Amino acid sequence: MVLSGACLLLSFSAGTAFAALPASTDPSQQLDHADSIKTSNHPTFVQLLAQLDRDAATLTTTQQWHLRYLDAWEVAYEGKYDAAGPLLSAIIEQSPDDTLRFRATATRINILGIAHRYEDAFSQLSQLIDQLPRIRDDEARYQALVEASQFLTTAGQYDLAISYAQQMLDDTRLQRHQCIGTYLKLHAQFRKSGANVEPPPFQDGIDICVKAGENLIANAGRADIADLAIQQGRYGDAIALLQRNYADVRSYRYPAQIAIFDTLLAKAYLRAGDAAQARKFALATIDDAVKSEYAESLSQAYEVLYLVESQQGNVRAALGYHEKFMEADKGYLNDIRARALAYQTVKQQLLANKLQVETLNKQNSILQLQRELDRKAVENGRLYIALLLMFLASVGLWLFRLKRSQLRFMRLAQQDSLTGIYSRQHFVDAAELALRQAAKSTRSACLILMDLDHFKLVNDTYGHGVGDMVLKRTVAACQAHLLRRDVFGRLGGEEFAIFLPECGPAQAREKAELIRLAIAATPVNGETRDVAISASFGVASTDRSGYELRQLMIDADNALYRAKRDGRNRVVYGEIGDVSVEPKADTDRHVVNNDLGNLPPHTGIVS
């Protein structure tokens, strides 16, 4: 698998050319100097920014707005995205400088991407690109092209990403940004082609960045070279390249890039047979990872730890790491799908808007034509009116088909394609709305998390066709005990969630128990005999967890974990762990998990 570079923060971090503070005391020159070195000499930029902040009261209005933008940029660079967002929004809404508003918009797009608000990010990026021909400021053009290239790379639109990077390389006014333009182009080509890319172009890009003093971008290119070397089995080359530049990478204290280097070293050492070093760098990746974020580097670090522990026979530790690997990998893949879906959604919206504008223009032309026809003979007028009605009918049919396509697209985004129940995101939205209503009326509500036991073994033993049938039968068994107001969704794989508004803990446990019994009583036909199905349940209520969906999910997941740990096929509620246990299984039905009794519970290896 190709490891993604730290592309999303590219406009916040670049080179390393260090210089002293400028001798000039002119605030405008100081602001321009700070702006020009913020990526290539960040420590000096921070010092100069502190000096300008102390003298802010003496600056003109234009200078103060420029300083406010640089302050907001620095807040975002430090990773304080919640604080940076309002600062940038104030500049976009209030600054009299069009160029400054444009640049603030570019920076805010970066933050929206980091916050996983991809649809908003792509929508604003489209507006930014539309404004690009009217922008004459070189720094603003550079920011817009960087955002376009890196965001399209994250959405899998590699050819478009390469085209925007090439625009940077072709623009003579952006020669000082050749390093970043070259890296963006090569990185998009690498993501598109993988191991089919040869190393020489990457080295050319690194040489350009080193010459420009942009060592952070050079190290991003080196990470791609090392990733390619690992894919091609040249583990020693990858280790030598990464270790040679490791101290330099850590000196920048840029977590995303440090995590990538750590992960690549862990993978290279593992495949080279050095388990101790592989463990060391995998643990370093986890320590440096951005909290509450799922990244490819984090997923691969857990996979390395799982493989190391497996090779050394540490079964319990291996299972624990495998569970974390599955969770991180699932979060990362969900994020990839969210980016691609957001891009397609915005693309559809832009197409619809374009068609509406074209339709209005055509209608205006038709009205003008109609006025001309009124001056002509009645016979000719009737003919043209008939043609006009036919054209309007075709336009109406065109718009109708477009609207139908959009509605279908929205349904697919809200509905799980296999089971027909809510998708993860739509479940979260519906549950949060119901929670807010419950909070206003102070009524109890409950959340049930459900996970099918040993589902992976069902797939491995009987194939995915039987696995899909198990999921459908499970959903049908659940729906038989749910009310119209209950919110039922598939979180992913064999994981489901049920939100019960106006429901107390006792009722929730009773309903979960009924569903558990219904699932257990619903065998599925395998190749030779029936496949027994069972599920574990975790229940949380607002009485203990409050009216925040996040806390309900955490408490229900903890209860589900206890249900898995204590033997599966049971319902667990609350901190004390109120439990409902299944009676002994019928020996006439085939129990899939008969060889798994000695494994630790809730490990992620089997469900």
C-alpha positions as CSV (number, residue, x, y, z in Angstrom):
1,M,0.0,0.0,0.0
2,V,1.3,3.5,-0.9
3,L,1.7,5.6,2.3
4,S,0.2,9.0,1.9
5,G,2.4,12.0,2.5
6,A,1.6,14.9,4.8
7,C,0.0,16.8,1.9
8,L,-3.0,18.4,3.6
9,L,-0.9,20.7,5.7
10,L,1.4,21.6,2.8
11,S,0.4,25.3,2.7
12,F,1.2,25.5,6.4
13,S,4.7,24.0,6.4
14,A,7.6,24.1,4.0
15,G,11.3,25.0,4.0
16,T,14.3,25.7,6.3
17,A,16.3,28.7,5.1
18,F,17.1,30.6,8.3
19,A,17.8,34.3,8.3
20,A,18.0,37.1,10.8
21,L,15.3,39.6,11.5
22,P,15.1,42.4,8.9
23,A,16.9,45.6,9.8
24,S,14.0,47.7,8.4
25,T,11.6,49.3,10.9
26,D,9.0,50.0,8.3
27,P,5.9,47.9,9.3
28,S,4.9,47.3,5.7
29,Q,8.3,45.8,4.9
30,Q,8.3,43.8,8.1
31,L,4.9,42.4,7.3
32,D,5.9,41.5,3.7
33,H,9.2,39.9,5.0
34,A,7.3,37.9,7.6
35,D,4.8,36.7,4.9
36,S,7.6,35.6,2.6
37,I,9.5,33.5,5.2
38,K,6.6,31.9,7.1
39,T,7.2,28.6,5.4
40,S,10.9,28.7,4.6
41,N,12.1,30.2,8.0
42,H,9.3,29.6,10.5
43,P,11.3,30.4,13.7
44,T,12.3,33.8,12.4
45,F,8.7,34.3,11.2
46,V,7.4,33.7,14.8
47,Q,9.9,36.2,16.3
48,L,9.0,38.9,13.7
49,L,5.2,38.2,14.3
50,A,5.6,38.7,18.0
51,Q,7.4,42.0,17.4
52,L,4.6,43.2,15.1
53,D,1.9,42.2,17.6
54,R,3.6,44.3,20.3
55,D,3.4,47.3,17.9
56,A,0.0,46.6,16.5
57,A,-1.6,49.8,17.9
58,T,0.8,51.9,15.7
59,L,-0.1,50.1,12.4
60,T,-2.5,51.4,9.8
61,T,-5.8,49.7,9.1
62,T,-4.4,47.9,6.1
63,Q,-1.3,46.7,8.0
64,Q,-3.5,45.6,10.9
65,W,-5.5,43.4,8.6
66,H,-2.4,41.9,7.1
67,L,-1.1,41.2,10.6
68,R,-4.4,39.6,11.6
69,Y,-4.1,37.2,8.7
70,L,-0.5,36.2,9.6
71,D,-1.7,35.7,13.2
72,A,-4.5,33.4,12.1
73,W,-2.1,31.5,9.8
74,E,0.2,30.9,12.7
75,V,-2.6,29.7,14.9
76,A,-3.6,27.2,12.2
77,Y,0.1,26.1,11.7
78,E,0.2,25.3,15.5
79,G,-2.7,22.9,15.0
80,K,-5.3,25.1,16.9
81,Y,-7.9,24.8,14.1
82,D,-10.9,25.6,16.2
83,A,-9.3,28.9,17.2
84,A,-8.0,29.7,13.6
85,G,-11.4,29.2,11.9
86,P,-13.2,32.3,13.5
87,L,-10.1,34.4,12.9
88,L,-10.0,33.6,9.2
89,S,-13.8,34.0,8.9
90,A,-13.6,37.5,10.3
91,I,-10.9,38.4,7.7
92,I,-13.0,36.9,4.8
93,E,-16.2,38.8,5.9
94,Q,-14.7,42.1,7.0
95,S,-11.3,42.8,5.4
96,P,-11.4,45.5,2.6
97,D,-8.6,43.8,0.8
98,D,-9.8,41.3,-1.9
99,T,-6.5,39.5,-2.1
100,L,-6.3,39.1,1.7
101,R,-9.8,37.7,1.7
102,F,-8.8,35.3,-1.1
103,R,-5.8,34.1,0.9
104,A,-7.8,33.7,4.1
105,T,-10.3,31.6,2.2
106,A,-7.5,29.3,0.9
107,T,-6.2,28.8,4.5
108,R,-9.7,28.1,5.8
109,I,-10.2,25.4,3.1
110,N,-7.1,23.7,4.5
111,I,-8.6,23.8,8.0
112,L,-12.0,22.4,6.7
113,G,-10.1,19.5,5.2
114,I,-8.3,18.8,8.4
115,A,-11.7,18.9,10.3
116,H,-13.1,16.4,7.7
117,R,-15.7,18.9,6.4
118,Y,-14.8,17.8,2.9
119,E,-18.0,18.9,1.2
120,D,-17.6,22.5,2.5
121,A,-13.9,22.4,1.6
122,F,-14.5,21.3,-2.0
123,S,-17.3,23.7,-2.5
124,Q,-15.2,26.7,-1.3
125,L,-12.2,25.4,-3.3
126,S,-14.4,25.4,-6.5
127,Q,-15.3,29.1,-5.8
128,L,-11.6,29.9,-5.2
129,I,-10.6,28.3,-8.5
130,D,-13.3,30.3,-10.3
131,Q,-11.8,33.5,-8.9
132,L,-8.2,32.6,-9.8
133,P,-8.1,34.3,-13.3
134,R,-8.9,37.6,-11.6
135,I,-6.2,37.3,-8.9
136,R,-2.9,39.1,-9.7
137,D,-1.2,38.6,-6.3
138,D,1.4,35.8,-6.7
139,E,1.2,34.5,-3.1
140,A,-2.6,34.3,-3.4
141,R,-2.4,32.4,-6.7
142,Y,0.2,30.1,-5.2
143,Q,-2.0,29.2,-2.2
144,A,-5.0,28.5,-4.5
145,L,-3.1,26.2,-6.8
146,V,-1.5,24.3,-3.8
147,E,-4.9,23.8,-2.2
148,A,-6.4,22.6,-5.5
149,S,-3.6,20.1,-6.2
150,Q,-3.4,18.6,-2.7
151,F,-7.1,18.3,-2.1
152,L,-7.8,16.7,-5.5
153,T,-5.0,14.2,-4.7
154,T,-6.7,13.3,-1.4
155,A,-10.0,12.8,-3.4
156,G,-8.2,10.4,-5.8
157,Q,-8.5,12.9,-8.7
158,Y,-4.8,12.6,-9.6
159,D,-4.9,13.9,-13.2
160,L,-6.6,17.1,-12.1
161,A,-4.2,17.4,-9.2
162,I,-1.2,17.0,-11.6
163,S,-2.7,19.7,-13.9
164,Y,-2.9,22.3,-11.1
165,A,0.7,21.5,-10.0
166,Q,1.8,21.9,-13.6
167,Q,0.2,25.3,-13.6
168,M,2.5,26.3,-10.8
169,L,5.5,25.1,-12.7
170,D,4.5,26.9,-15.9
171,D,3.8,30.2,-14.2
172,T,7.0,32.3,-14.4
173,R,5.8,34.5,-11.5
174,L,5.8,31.4,-9.2
175,Q,9.4,30.3,-9.8
176,R,10.3,30.6,-6.1
177,H,7.6,27.9,-5.5
178,Q,9.0,25.4,-8.0
179,C,9.9,23.1,-5.1
180,I,6.3,22.7,-3.9
181,G,4.9,22.5,-7.4
182,T,7.3,19.8,-8.3
183,Y,6.6,17.8,-5.2
184,L,2.8,18.1,-5.6
185,K,3.1,16.8,-9.2
186,L,5.4,13.9,-8.3
187,H,3.4,13.0,-5.3
188,A,0.1,12.8,-7.3
189,Q,1.9,10.7,-9.9
190,F,3.1,8.4,-7.2
191,R,-0.3,8.0,-5.7
192,K,-1.7,7.3,-9.1
193,S,0.9,4.8,-10.3
194,G,2.4,3.3,-7.1
195,A,5.3,1.1,-7.6
196,N,5.3,1.7,-11.4
197,V,7.0,5.1,-10.8
198,E,10.8,5.2,-11.1
199,P,12.9,7.0,-8.5
200,P,14.8,9.5,-10.7
201,P,12.0,12.1,-11.0
202,F,11.7,12.1,-7.2
203,Q,15.4,12.8,-6.7
204,D,15.2,15.7,-9.2
205,G,12.3,17.2,-7.1
206,I,14.3,16.8,-3.9
207,D,17.3,18.5,-5.4
208,I,15.1,21.5,-6.4
209,C,13.8,21.7,-2.8
210,V,17.2,21.4,-1.2
211,K,18.5,24.2,-3.4
212,A,15.6,26.4,-2.4
213,G,16.1,25.6,1.3
214,E,12.7,23.9,1.5
215,N,14.0,20.9,3.4
216,L,10.6,19.9,4.9
217,I,9.2,19.4,1.4
218,A,12.4,17.6,0.4
219,N,11.8,15.2,3.2
220,A,8.2,14.6,2.0
221,G,9.7,13.6,-1.3
222,R,12.2,11.4,0.5
223,A,9.3,9.6,2.2
224,D,7.8,8.8,-1.2
225,I,11.2,7.4,-2.4
226,A,11.4,5.3,0.8
227,D,7.9,4.1,0.4
228,L,8.6,3.1,-3.3
229,A,11.8,1.3,-2.2
230,I,9.8,-0.8,0.4
231,Q,7.3,-1.8,-2.2
232,Q,10.1,-2.9,-4.5
233,G,11.8,-5.0,-1.7
234,R,14.8,-2.6,-1.3
235,Y,14.4,-2.4,2.5
236,G,18.1,-1.5,3.2
237,D,17.9,1.5,0.8
238,A,14.7,2.7,2.5
239,I,16.2,2.4,6.0
240,A,19.4,4.2,5.0
241,L,17.5,7.1,3.3
242,L,15.0,7.5,6.2
243,Q,17.7,7.3,9.0
244,R,19.9,9.7,7.2
245,N,17.2,12.4,7.3
246,Y,15.4,11.3,10.5
247,A,17.0,13.8,12.9
248,D,16.3,16.6,10.5
249,V,12.6,15.6,10.2
250,R,12.1,15.5,14.0
251,S,13.8,18.9,14.4
252,Y,10.8,20.5,12.6
253,R,8.3,19.0,15.1
254,Y,5.8,18.5,12.4
255,P,3.7,15.5,13.7
256,A,2.3,14.3,10.4
257,Q,5.7,14.0,8.7
258,I,7.4,12.5,11.8
259,A,4.6,9.8,11.9
260,I,5.2,9.0,8.2
261,F,9.0,8.5,8.7
262,D,8.4,6.4,11.8
263,T,5.9,4.2,10.0
264,L,8.1,3.7,7.0
265,L,11.0,2.8,9.2
266,A,8.8,0.4,11.1
267,K,7.6,-1.3,7.9
268,A,11.2,-1.5,6.4
269,Y,12.7,-2.9,9.6
270,L,9.9,-5.5,9.9
271,R,10.4,-6.7,6.4
272,A,14.2,-6.7,6.9
273,G,13.8,-9.0,9.9
274,D,14.6,-6.5,12.7
275,A,11.6,-6.9,15.0
276,A,13.0,-4.7,17.8
277,Q,13.5,-1.7,15.6
278,A,10.2,-2.3,13.9
279,R,8.4,-2.2,17.3
280,K,10.4,0.9,18.3
281,F,9.3,3.0,15.3
282,A,5.8,1.7,15.3
283,L,5.3,2.8,18.9
284,A,6.9,6.2,18.0
285,T,4.3,6.6,15.3
286,I,1.5,6.0,17.8
287,D,3.1,8.5,20.3
288,D,3.4,11.2,17.6
289,A,0.0,10.6,16.0
290,V,-2.6,13.4,16.1
291,K,-5.1,12.4,18.8
292,S,-8.6,11.4,17.7
293,E,-7.4,11.3,14.1
294,Y,-7.3,8.2,11.9
295,A,-4.4,8.3,9.5
296,E,-2.8,5.7,7.2
297,S,0.4,5.9,9.2
298,L,-1.4,5.1,12.4
299,S,-3.2,2.1,10.9
300,Q,0.0,0.7,9.5
301,A,1.9,1.2,12.8
302,Y,-0.7,-1.0,14.6
303,E,-0.4,-3.6,11.8
304,V,3.4,-3.7,12.3
305,L,3.0,-4.2,16.0
306,Y,0.4,-6.9,15.4
307,L,2.8,-8.7,13.1
308,V,5.8,-8.3,15.4
309,E,3.9,-9.7,18.4
310,S,2.5,-12.6,16.2
311,Q,6.0,-13.5,15.1
312,Q,7.2,-13.6,18.7
313,G,4.3,-15.7,19.9
314,N,2.7,-13.0,22.1
315,V,-0.9,-14.0,21.2
316,R,-2.7,-11.6,23.6
317,A,-0.7,-8.6,22.7
318,A,-1.0,-9.5,19.0
319,L,-4.8,-9.7,19.3
320,G,-4.9,-6.4,21.1
321,Y,-2.9,-4.6,18.4
322,H,-4.9,-6.3,15.6
323,E,-8.1,-4.8,17.1
324,K,-6.6,-1.4,17.2
325,F,-5.3,-1.9,13.6
326,M,-8.8,-2.8,12.4
327,E,-10.3,0.2,14.1
328,A,-7.7,2.6,12.7
329,D,-7.9,1.1,9.3
330,K,-11.7,1.3,9.2
331,G,-11.6,5.0,10.3
332,Y,-9.0,5.8,7.6
333,L,-10.9,4.0,4.9
334,N,-14.2,5.7,6.0
335,D,-12.3,9.1,5.7
336,I,-11.2,8.2,2.2
337,R,-14.7,7.4,1.1
338,A,-16.0,10.6,2.7
339,R,-13.5,12.6,0.7
340,A,-14.4,10.9,-2.6
341,L,-18.2,11.2,-1.9
342,A,-17.8,14.9,-1.0
343,Y,-15.9,15.6,-4.2
344,Q,-18.6,13.9,-6.3
345,T,-21.4,15.6,-4.4
346,V,-19.9,19.1,-5.0
347,K,-19.3,18.2,-8.6
348,Q,-23.0,17.2,-9.0
349,Q,-24.0,20.5,-7.4
350,L,-21.8,22.6,-9.6
351,L,-23.1,20.8,-12.7
352,A,-26.7,21.4,-11.6
353,N,-26.0,25.1,-11.0
354,K,-24.3,25.4,-14.4
355,L,-27.3,23.7,-16.1
356,Q,-29.7,26.1,-14.3
357,V,-27.7,29.1,-15.5
358,E,-27.6,27.8,-19.0
359,T,-31.3,27.1,-18.9
360,L,-32.0,30.6,-17.7
361,N,-29.9,32.1,-20.4
362,K,-31.7,30.0,-23.0
363,Q,-35.0,31.0,-21.6
364,N,-34.0,34.7,-21.8
365,S,-33.0,34.1,-25.4
366,I,-36.3,32.5,-26.1
367,L,-38.2,35.4,-24.6
368,Q,-36.3,37.8,-26.9
369,L,-37.1,35.6,-29.8
370,Q,-40.7,35.5,-28.9
371,R,-40.9,39.3,-28.9
372,E,-39.5,39.3,-32.4
373,L,-41.9,36.7,-33.5
374,D,-44.8,38.8,-32.3
375,R,-43.9,41.4,-35.0
376,K,-44.2,38.8,-37.8
377,A,-47.2,37.2,-39.4
378,V,-49.5,35.0,-37.3
379,E,-48.7,31.9,-39.4
380,N,-45.0,32.1,-38.8
381,G,-45.6,33.0,-35.2
382,R,-47.5,29.8,-34.6
383,L,-44.7,27.7,-36.1
384,Y,-42.0,29.3,-33.9
385,I,-44.2,29.0,-30.8
386,A,-44.6,25.2,-31.4
387,L,-40.8,24.9,-31.7
388,L,-40.4,26.9,-28.5
389,L,-42.8,24.6,-26.6
390,M,-40.9,21.6,-27.8
391,F,-37.6,23.1,-26.7
392,L,-39.0,23.9,-23.3
393,A,-40.4,20.4,-22.9
394,S,-36.9,19.0,-23.7
395,V,-35.4,21.3,-21.2
396,G,-37.9,20.3,-18.6
397,L,-37.3,16.6,-19.2
398,W,-33.6,17.3,-19.0
399,L,-34.0,19.0,-15.6
400,F,-36.4,16.3,-14.4
401,R,-33.8,13.6,-15.1
402,L,-31.1,15.6,-13.5
403,K,-33.2,16.0,-10.3
404,R,-34.1,12.3,-10.3
405,S,-30.4,11.5,-10.5
406,Q,-29.6,13.9,-7.6
407,L,-32.3,12.3,-5.4
408,R,-31.0,8.8,-6.2
409,F,-27.5,10.0,-5.2
410,M,-28.8,11.4,-1.9
411,R,-30.6,8.1,-1.1
412,L,-27.4,6.1,-1.8
413,A,-25.5,8.4,0.6
414,Q,-28.0,7.9,3.4
415,Q,-28.8,4.2,3.0
416,D,-26.6,1.1,3.5
417,S,-26.5,-0.6,0.1
418,L,-26.6,-4.2,1.5
419,T,-29.2,-4.0,4.3
420,G,-31.3,-1.0,3.3
421,I,-31.0,0.6,6.8
422,Y,-29.3,3.9,7.6
423,S,-25.6,4.4,6.7
424,R,-23.2,5.4,9.5
425,Q,-23.3,9.1,8.8
426,H,-27.1,9.3,8.4
427,F,-27.5,7.3,11.6
428,V,-25.3,9.8,13.5
429,D,-27.3,12.7,12.1
430,A,-30.7,11.2,12.9
431,A,-29.5,10.1,16.4
432,E,-28.1,13.6,17.2
433,L,-31.4,15.2,16.2
434,A,-33.4,12.8,18.3
435,L,-31.0,13.4,21.3
436,R,-31.5,17.1,21.1
437,Q,-35.3,16.6,21.2
438,A,-34.9,14.3,24.1
439,A,-32.7,16.8,26.0
440,K,-35.3,19.5,25.5
441,S,-38.0,17.4,27.1
442,T,-35.6,15.8,29.6
443,R,-36.9,12.3,28.6
444,S,-34.7,9.3,28.8
445,A,-33.2,7.8,25.7
446,C,-30.9,4.8,25.1
447,L,-28.3,3.6,22.6
448,I,-27.7,0.0,21.8
449,L,-24.5,-1.1,20.0
450,M,-24.6,-4.6,18.5
451,D,-21.8,-6.7,17.0
452,L,-22.2,-10.2,15.4
453,D,-20.1,-12.8,17.1
454,H,-17.4,-14.5,15.0
455,F,-18.7,-13.0,11.8
456,K,-15.3,-13.1,10.1
457,L,-15.2,-16.8,10.6
458,V,-18.6,-17.1,8.9
459,N,-17.2,-15.3,5.9
460,D,-14.0,-17.4,5.9
461,T,-15.9,-20.6,6.2
462,Y,-19.0,-20.1,4.0
463,G,-18.0,-17.2,1.8
464,H,-19.2,-13.6,1.6
465,G,-22.6,-14.7,0.0
466,V,-23.6,-16.4,3.2
467,G,-22.1,-13.5,5.2
468,D,-24.3,-11.1,3.4
469,M,-27.3,-13.3,4.0
470,V,-26.4,-13.3,7.8
471,L,-26.4,-9.5,7.8
472,K,-29.7,-9.3,6.0
473,R,-31.3,-11.9,8.4
474,T,-29.9,-10.1,11.4
475,V,-31.4,-6.7,10.2
476,A,-34.8,-8.4,9.6
477,A,-34.7,-9.9,13.1
478,C,-34.0,-6.5,14.6
479,Q,-36.6,-4.7,12.7
480,A,-39.3,-7.0,13.9
481,H,-38.8,-5.5,17.4
482,L,-38.3,-1.9,16.6
483,L,-40.8,1.0,16.4
484,R,-41.1,3.6,13.6
485,R,-39.4,6.2,15.8
486,D,-36.4,4.0,16.6
487,V,-33.2,4.9,14.6
488,F,-31.5,1.8,13.2
489,G,-28.2,2.0,11.3
490,R,-25.2,-0.1,10.2
491,L,-21.9,1.4,11.4
492,G,-19.8,-0.8,9.2
493,G,-19.0,-4.5,8.7
494,E,-21.0,-6.5,11.3
495,E,-21.5,-3.5,13.6
496,F,-25.0,-2.0,14.1
497,A,-26.5,0.7,16.3
498,I,-30.0,1.3,17.6
499,F,-31.1,4.6,19.1
500,L,-34.3,4.4,21.3
501,P,-35.9,7.7,22.0
502,E,-38.3,7.9,25.0
503,C,-36.9,4.7,26.4
504,G,-35.5,3.9,29.9
505,P,-32.6,1.6,30.7
506,A,-34.8,-1.3,31.7
507,Q,-36.8,-1.1,28.5
508,A,-33.6,-0.8,26.4
509,R,-32.2,-3.9,28.1
510,E,-35.4,-5.8,27.6
511,K,-35.5,-4.8,23.9
512,A,-31.9,-5.8,23.4
513,E,-32.6,-9.1,25.0
514,L,-35.5,-9.7,22.7
515,I,-33.4,-8.9,19.7
516,R,-30.6,-11.1,20.9
517,L,-33.0,-14.0,21.2
518,A,-34.5,-13.3,17.8
519,I,-31.1,-13.3,16.2
520,A,-30.1,-16.5,17.9
521,A,-33.3,-18.1,16.7
522,T,-32.6,-17.1,13.0
523,P,-30.3,-19.7,11.5
524,V,-28.9,-19.2,8.0
525,N,-28.5,-22.1,5.5
526,G,-24.8,-22.8,4.9
527,E,-23.4,-25.2,2.3
528,T,-24.0,-28.3,4.4
529,R,-25.8,-27.3,7.6
530,D,-27.4,-24.3,9.3
531,V,-25.1,-21.5,10.5
532,A,-25.9,-20.3,14.0
533,I,-25.9,-16.6,14.5
534,S,-25.4,-14.7,17.8
535,A,-24.6,-11.1,18.7
536,S,-23.2,-9.2,21.7
537,F,-24.9,-6.0,22.9
538,G,-23.8,-2.9,24.8
539,V,-26.4,-0.6,26.2
540,A,-26.0,3.0,27.4
541,S,-28.7,5.5,28.5
542,T,-28.9,9.3,28.9
543,D,-29.6,8.7,32.6
544,R,-25.9,7.8,33.1
545,S,-24.2,9.2,30.0
546,G,-26.0,12.5,29.4
547,Y,-27.3,13.8,26.1
548,E,-24.1,13.8,24.1
549,L,-24.1,11.1,21.3
550,R,-20.3,10.8,21.6
551,Q,-20.5,9.9,25.3
552,L,-23.4,7.5,24.7
553,M,-21.3,5.8,21.9
554,I,-18.3,5.5,24.3
555,D,-20.3,4.0,27.1
556,A,-22.2,1.7,24.9
557,D,-19.0,0.6,23.2
558,N,-17.4,-0.1,26.7
559,A,-20.5,-2.2,27.6
560,L,-20.2,-4.1,24.2
561,Y,-16.5,-4.7,25.0
562,R,-17.5,-6.3,28.3
563,A,-20.1,-8.4,26.6
564,K,-17.4,-9.7,24.2
565,R,-14.9,-10.2,27.0
566,D,-17.3,-12.1,29.2
567,G,-18.2,-14.7,26.5
568,R,-20.3,-13.0,23.8
569,N,-24.0,-13.5,23.0
570,R,-25.1,-11.3,25.9
571,V,-26.4,-7.9,26.8
572,V,-24.4,-5.6,29.1
573,Y,-25.5,-2.3,30.4
574,G,-23.9,0.3,32.6
575,E,-20.7,0.6,34.7
576,I,-21.7,-2.3,37.0
577,G,-22.3,-4.5,33.9
578,D,-25.9,-5.7,34.1
579,V,-25.8,-8.8,31.9
580,S,-28.2,-11.0,30.0
581,V,-26.7,-14.4,29.0
582,E,-27.7,-16.8,26.3
583,P,-28.7,-20.3,27.4
584,K,-26.6,-23.2,26.2
585,A,-26.6,-23.5,22.4
586,D,-28.6,-26.2,20.6
587,T,-26.2,-29.0,19.7
588,D,-28.1,-29.7,16.5
589,R,-27.1,-26.4,15.0
590,H,-23.6,-25.8,13.6
591,V,-21.8,-23.3,16.0
592,V,-19.0,-21.6,14.0
593,N,-16.8,-20.6,16.9
594,N,-16.2,-24.0,18.4
595,D,-12.4,-23.7,18.0
596,L,-12.1,-20.2,19.4
597,G,-12.9,-20.7,23.1
598,N,-9.3,-20.1,24.3
599,L,-8.8,-16.7,22.5
600,P,-9.1,-13.5,24.5
601,P,-12.5,-11.8,24.0
602,H,-13.2,-8.7,21.9
603,T,-9.8,-8.6,20.2
604,G,-10.8,-7.6,16.6
605,I,-9.4,-10.9,15.1
606,V,-12.9,-12.4,15.2
607,S,-16.1,-10.4,15.8
